[in-house]
Amino acid sequence: MTEKSGFEVQQPILVPLMTVDAFASACGISPGVLAAQIDRGYWATMKIGKYRFVNVAALWQQCAAQEY
Protein backbone atom coordinates (compact mmCIF):
# COMPACT_ATOMS: atom_id res chain seq x y z
CA MET A 1 0.00 0.00 0.00
CA THR A 2 1.37 3.41 -0.93
CA GLU A 3 0.25 6.69 0.56
CA LYS A 4 0.02 9.91 -1.44
CA SER A 5 3.37 11.02 -0.02
CA GLY A 6 5.10 8.13 -1.81
CA PHE A 7 6.13 6.26 1.34
CA GLU A 8 5.30 2.60 1.58
CA VAL A 9 3.38 1.54 4.69
CA GLN A 10 5.19 -1.35 6.41
CA GLN A 11 3.59 -4.10 8.46
CA PRO A 12 4.94 -4.34 12.03
CA ILE A 13 7.54 -7.02 12.68
CA LEU A 14 5.97 -9.55 15.02
CA VAL A 15 8.49 -12.43 14.92
CA PRO A 16 11.25 -12.99 17.50
CA LEU A 17 13.96 -13.82 14.94
CA MET A 18 14.48 -12.75 11.33
CA THR A 19 17.07 -13.69 8.75
CA VAL A 20 19.58 -10.99 7.91
CA ASP A 21 18.11 -10.59 4.43
CA ALA A 22 14.52 -10.34 5.68
CA PHE A 23 15.44 -7.83 8.41
CA ALA A 24 17.45 -5.71 5.96
CA SER A 25 14.50 -5.68 3.58
CA ALA A 26 12.09 -4.73 6.39
CA CYS A 27 14.39 -1.88 7.44
CA GLY A 28 15.00 -0.67 3.91
CA ILE A 29 18.78 -1.16 3.92
CA SER A 30 20.99 -3.49 1.92
CA PRO A 31 22.04 -6.83 3.45
CA GLY A 32 25.69 -5.77 3.10
CA VAL A 33 25.13 -2.66 5.22
CA LEU A 34 23.28 -4.70 7.83
CA ALA A 35 26.07 -7.31 7.86
CA ALA A 36 28.62 -4.56 8.52
CA GLN A 37 26.47 -3.16 11.35
CA ILE A 38 26.16 -6.67 12.83
CA ASP A 39 29.95 -7.05 12.68
CA ARG A 40 30.26 -3.79 14.66
CA GLY A 41 27.81 -5.07 17.28
CA TYR A 42 24.96 -2.66 16.51
CA TRP A 43 22.34 -5.45 16.29
CA ALA A 44 21.65 -8.37 18.61
CA THR A 45 21.99 -11.61 16.67
CA MET A 46 21.69 -15.31 17.30
CA LYS A 47 23.33 -18.13 15.41
CA ILE A 48 21.35 -21.33 14.90
CA GLY A 49 23.36 -23.95 13.08
CA LYS A 50 25.04 -22.23 10.16
CA TYR A 51 22.47 -19.42 9.95
CA ARG A 52 22.61 -15.98 11.59
CA PHE A 53 19.36 -14.30 12.69
CA VAL A 54 18.63 -10.80 13.95
CA ASN A 55 17.10 -11.06 17.43
CA VAL A 56 14.04 -8.85 17.02
CA ALA A 57 12.76 -9.77 20.51
CA ALA A 58 15.95 -8.34 22.07
CA LEU A 59 15.55 -5.20 19.96
CA TRP A 60 11.97 -4.76 21.24
CA GLN A 61 13.21 -5.12 24.83
CA GLN A 62 16.01 -2.59 24.30
CA CYS A 63 13.57 -0.09 22.81
CA ALA A 64 11.02 -0.61 25.60
CA ALA A 65 13.67 -0.12 28.30
CA GLN A 66 15.03 3.07 26.75
CA GLU A 67 13.95 6.32 28.39
CA TYR A 68 12.85 9.19 26.18
N, C-alpha and C positions, 0 to 999 in steps of 0.2 A: 504494500500500500504506500502510495506517495502523496504527501501533502502538497499544497500549492507552493510552499516555499522550496520544494525540490529535495527535501530531506526524507529519507526512507524511515518509516516507523519500524523499530525493532521489537521483537517479542522478548520478554524478560527471560533471562537464563535461569532455569529452575533445576538444573542437574548438578550434583556435587563434584563431578569430574568431567573435563572436556579434553579432547585431543588438542594438540597445539594448533593444528590447522583449523579446527572448528572454532576454537577460542579466538584465533587471529581474525577469522572471517567475521565473527560476531562483534569484535571490537573495531573492525574496519582497518586493520593494519596487516602488513604482509607477514607471512610465517617466518621469514628471515629476520625481520625486526623483532618479532616476539621471541624468537630463539636467542637473539643477542641479549634481550632484556632478561630472559630466564637465566642465561649464563652469568649475568651481573647480579642475580639474586633479587630482581624486582618482583617476581611472581612466585607464589608458593606452588610447587609441583610435587608430583608423586610418580614414582616409577613402578609399573606393574609389568613384570616380565621384561620384554625388550621395548616396551612402549612408555613414553613420557606423557603425563596428563597434567593439565593445569587444575589446581585444587580450588575450584570455585567456592566450595563451602568455607574454606579458610579465608578467602577473599571477602565473603559476606561477613564473617566474624570480625575481620580487621576493620571493615567499614563501619559495622555496627558499634564497635568499641571506640571508634575515633570520636573525639569531641570536636564540636564545630565552633 
